[in-house]
Structure formats: C-alpha cells, structure tokens
Amino acid sequence: MATDSAVVVGASIGGLLAARVLSETHGRVTLVDRDPLPEQAASRRGVPQGRQLHVLLDRGRQVLEELLPGVTDELVALGAPLIDLHGDVRWYNDGYLMQPAASGLRAIGVGRPLLEQVIRNRVAALPGVTILPGHEVTALTTTPDRRRVTGVRVHRRADGPSTTRELSAELVVDAGGRGTRSPVWLAELGYRPAPEEQVPVGLTYVTRLYHRQPQQLDGLLGVLTNAVPGRTRGGIVAVQEQDRFAVALSGMFGEEPPLDDAGLLAYADSLPAPEIGALLRHARPLGAPARMRFPASVRRRYERLRRFPAGYLVFGDALCSFNPIYGQGITAAALQAVELARLLPAGPHGLARRFFRRAARVIDMPWSIAVGTDLRFPEVPGPRSARVRLTNAYVHRLHAAATANPTLGAAFLRVLNLVDPPRRLLAPTVAARVLRGSDGSARRFDRPTEVGTLE
C-alpha cells in the first residue's frame, strides 16, 4: 500500500535505484539533482567519474536485472556486448597470467553515461516518479524538535529566476554520492557525526576511448593488470558499446599517468600486460583522455549512531565510497536497494536503524576485499592483523597457481564479483589446489617501471 511521498537527493545510479524501490511503497517519489540531465547518453558535471572506465560486476548485473527486468537485453540491443569475465578477459593478477576458461560470470561492456541513461529512462517511466533536474538541496526541513525529517529545501540552479522552495516528504534519502552533505546537515540539526573509516590510496586514473577493431587483442574483450607493492601502476581495457575500447591507466601514492600520447604509451608499456601498450600503439583514439583523482575510500558507520532522525536515510556512495579500481560501487548500491525494498513494507518505524544495519552487512564483504587488498601496500596506514597478512599471502599464491588451473581463477573471480563470499577461497578443494599448484614455477610478467621514460 503506497504512502504519501519520498524525496531522493541525487539522480545518479544509486539515487535512481533507491527511487525504483521507493516507488513501490510511496505514491510520489521526487529525485532532485543539481545537473541539467541530458536526454541522450552523455557525461555530466555532477558525475565526474562518468568519463572513466566502469565495470559492472556479475552480481551487480544480476541485481539490476531483478530490479529492472530486461535491462540486460536492452543494453545489448543498444550495442553493449556481453562479456564472459573468465573466458573473454586476460587477467594479470600480481603479474601472473590467469588461465582463461568459459564461465557463467557475465558482465556488460557499457559506458557509465549509457548505463545511467537506460536506468534513468526506466525509473522516470514508473508511476508517481518525478525527476527534478537543475535543483540543489540546500537543507533538510524537520519537526520543531528536530527528531523527524519532513522534507528538503531546494534551490533552482537552472536558467531562469532563482527560486527556493520546500518539498515535503515522509522519507528523504541522501544518494548524493561522494559529495554527500549529510554530515553537514545532520550536524546543523544537533546530531553527532557518524564514525568514519578512511583508507588513503592516493589513486589517480586516466581513461581514454579508442575505436575497436574485431581483430585487436586477438578477439578478447578485456585486459586487466593490477598494482602491487613496489609497482603501483595498473591498467584495464574493457570493451564498450559503439565498437569502442575504454583504456584506464592508474597509479597510486603520487604515481600519475600522463595525458599526452607518448606518455600514455610509455606508461602502458611499463605494465605487465603487453596487450595494453600494443592496443594504444595501433588503435585510433576517440577524444581526449580524462583524469580523475581518488584520495581515499570512505565508510560512514551510521549503524553505530544511537540518535538519528526519523524519515531520513543515507544511501550508496554517500554511505560508503569504494576504491574504484575494484568496480564495487554500483553493485553495492544495487544490493542496498534490494535490502531497502525488503524493509519498506514493514513501515517507517525504526527504518533508519534497520536499513543501516542491513546496509552495513551488504558493505562488509566488498569493503573487506578492497581494504584487505589495499593494506598490502606499506603506504596505506592501518593495522595489519595476522589474518590480513595471511590472506594476502594466500591469494598471491592462488594467483600463481591459477596460471595453470582455471578452477582457481574461477574461484577468485566469483569472490571478486561478489557472487561468493571470500571464505570460499579457503574451501578444502580450493586450498589443496593452491598448495599443490604454487610451487614457484609459474611465470610472472613483471616489467621494470622506468619513471624517467615518462618525462
């Protein structure tokens, strides 16, 4: 049974998915976004990561399909190819080339603008959903005792006269992303800040699009090589719609990919994956490269607060922003939307407490994977428990063994894609193969990093 109204702050993917589930229990759902929203797939200012390479994990694709049935077929019809993440992608994990194999892990080769546009069109067509572009939420409105949020105050940013008005709502959801204003708004209402965890990674990544020829990469649809301690460079190639490859080069802790052609090629040539440099050497670029910096992963632990206003939730990247190298953000937001959908029919009483606890459990797995991996680097501050050190050493041995054993590669990819929990890597059948296969004979493809060649 639908209640009155809800407001979602931010019409990016997280906000759109929140609105999708809210539309089932609220008669009116209004999404407010600062940007004028494009009619066609295009990057926009409010999503600075929109020009960067995006990877939708297999679990994220599954959940999107649950929330928006048929979305996979719609994207494929628009030219986005389906990818077998084990068979169609060449993985260099810690410098070890994973043996490929056919799998049930599927991804969609799609750019962020097209993915967001398709989801936005779907959500905008839902009964009772309104998108209000070109407006900025400047404050929350509350009851006199400030114990319940009753709506938002919005300021018109688009062309025309400047206006401010209030939107009333039974529920307000902050899906404002990494630039969330929740800490400021809640402090203005007298609430204590949520405990915050930060993991500095000093990541800089540069993405450029290239025209794709079918014979390039020997017909593969992607390549990935990760940074490791002592070699803080990485690179990813991923196929996209419109016969394009997106190439993302990354560096950590002050290591920054350049923007000029010669510098990009030299950077790519320094990576363990020779396919990336070969692609840049021969493929035709489509537009200029785009750079973005990501200083730290941030998790806000709202589930630990004793006081929190009724009628208000924090969602998606506003709750936890992950190191984008691991491609977990969209999947985590989609899983939060599923949890919210399960909680809404029980009514508003204690909704924030119930949702933050559920969301924390959703976030725990991708957060532990990302943070545990980042703690391999001595530049990342934080305690290294014996468990973290042993896990990272074990996964390194798994990568070595996966050069000859595709079963191990499949087990790793299922965890990376949030299909299986990390503990599955310790199953007896997997552990036995890791110990048998990591005898030191696996070939690594490390290359020396010559910073001077980039000048």
Buried (B, 14 or more C-beta within 10 A) or exposed (E): EBBEBBBBBBBBBBBBBBBBBBBEBBBBBBBBBBBBBBEEBEBBEBBBBBBBBBBBBBBBBBBBBEBBEEBBEBBBEBBBBBBBBBBBBBBBBBBBBBBBBEBEBBBBBBBBBBBBBBBBEBBBEBEBBBBBBBBBBEBBBBEEEBEBBBBBBBBBBEEEEEEEEEBEBBBBBBBBBEEBBBBEBBEEBEBEEBEEBBBBBBBBBBBBBBEBEEEBBEEBBBBBBBBBEEBBBBBBBBBBBBBBBBBBBBBBBEBBBBEEEEBBBBBBBBBBBBBBBBBBEEBEBBEEBBBBEBEBBBBBBBBEBEEBBBBBBBBBBBBBBBBBBBBBBBBBBBBBBBBBBEBBEEEBEEBBBBBBBBBBEBBEBBBBBBBBBBBBBEEBEEEEEEEBEEBBEBBBBBBBBBBBBBBBBBBBBBBBBBBBEBEEBEEEEBBEBBEEBBEEEBEBBBBEBEEEEBE
